[in-house]
């Protein structure tokens, strides 16, 4: 595999991206990511993971902003009534034409 290494880094870019993806996607601690990588035979410290996060956080943020889907021009209010122990609860959420939730 001819994966390039960034300047002054010990690990290839694919490993760095995988570690950061694990950390941010699954809300794991840096020590949890360290353990997961060790199970795959990659010895990396939690301090190295922290440095990767500091260095690449602006790049990840910018990339995620560009990935955000376009919203439709029309939207609908989705309403659900639930009954729990005799009490009624009403839940609402805004949904666009593509059935994507507009609320966060």
C-alpha positions as CSV (number, residue, x, y, z in Angstrom):
1,X,0.0,0.0,0.0
2,X,1.5,3.3,-1.0
3,X,-0.3,5.6,1.5
4,X,1.6,8.8,1.9
5,X,2.8,10.0,5.3
6,X,2.4,13.7,6.2
7,X,5.6,15.6,6.9
8,X,7.1,14.6,10.3
9,X,4.4,12.0,11.1
10,X,5.1,8.4,11.9
11,X,1.8,7.0,10.6
12,X,0.2,7.1,7.2
13,X,-2.7,9.5,6.5
14,X,-5.2,6.7,6.3
15,X,-4.5,5.6,10.0
16,X,-4.7,9.2,11.2
17,X,-8.0,9.7,9.4
18,X,-9.4,6.4,10.8
19,X,-8.4,7.3,14.4
20,X,-10.0,10.8,14.1
21,X,-13.1,9.3,12.5
22,X,-13.4,6.8,15.4
23,X,-13.0,9.6,18.0
24,X,-15.5,12.0,16.5
25,X,-18.1,9.6,15.0
26,X,-18.6,7.4,18.1
27,X,-17.8,10.0,20.8
28,X,-15.0,7.8,22.2
29,X,-12.3,8.9,24.6
30,X,-8.7,9.1,23.3
31,X,-7.8,6.1,25.4
32,X,-10.7,4.1,23.9
33,X,-9.4,4.9,20.4
34,X,-5.9,4.0,21.6
35,X,-7.2,0.5,22.7
36,X,-9.1,0.0,19.4
37,X,-6.0,0.8,17.4
38,X,-3.9,-1.5,19.6
39,X,-6.3,-4.4,18.8
40,X,-5.4,-3.8,15.1
41,X,-1.7,-3.8,15.9
42,X,-1.1,0.0,15.8
43,X,0.8,1.3,18.8
44,X,-0.2,5.0,19.3
45,X,-0.5,7.0,22.5
46,X,-3.5,9.0,23.6
47,X,-1.2,12.1,23.5
48,X,-0.5,11.6,19.8
49,X,-4.3,11.3,19.2
50,X,-4.8,14.6,21.1
51,X,-2.1,16.3,18.9
52,X,-3.8,14.9,15.7
53,X,-7.1,16.3,16.9
54,X,-5.6,19.8,17.6
55,X,-3.9,19.9,14.2
56,X,-6.8,18.6,12.1
57,X,-9.8,20.0,13.8
58,X,-10.1,23.1,11.5
59,X,-9.8,20.9,8.4
60,X,-12.5,18.4,9.7
61,X,-14.8,21.2,10.6
62,X,-14.5,22.8,7.2
63,X,-15.1,19.5,5.4
64,X,-18.2,18.7,7.5
65,X,-19.7,22.1,6.7
66,X,-19.4,21.4,3.0
67,X,-21.1,18.0,3.5
68,X,-24.2,19.4,5.1
69,X,-27.2,18.5,2.9
70,X,-29.2,21.2,1.1
71,X,-32.6,21.8,2.6
72,X,-35.8,21.8,0.6
73,X,-37.8,25.0,0.1
74,X,-41.0,23.4,1.5
75,X,-41.3,21.9,4.9
76,X,-44.0,20.2,7.0
77,X,-44.7,19.8,10.7
78,X,-44.6,16.1,11.8
79,X,-46.7,15.5,14.9
80,X,-47.0,12.4,17.1
81,X,-49.2,11.8,20.2
82,X,-47.9,9.3,22.7
83,X,-49.7,8.0,25.7
84,X,-47.6,6.8,28.7
85,X,-49.3,5.7,32.0
86,X,-52.5,7.6,31.1
87,X,-50.7,10.9,30.2
88,X,-50.5,12.2,26.7
89,X,-47.3,13.6,25.2
90,X,-47.2,15.5,21.9
91,X,-44.0,15.5,19.9
92,X,-43.3,17.8,16.9
93,X,-40.5,18.1,14.4
94,X,-40.0,20.0,11.2
95,X,-39.4,17.9,8.1
96,X,-38.5,19.1,4.6
97,X,-39.7,17.7,1.3
98,X,-36.9,15.1,1.3
99,X,-38.0,13.8,4.8
100,X,-34.9,15.2,6.5
101,X,-35.4,16.6,10.0
102,X,-34.8,20.4,10.1
103,X,-34.4,20.4,13.9
104,X,-31.2,19.6,15.5
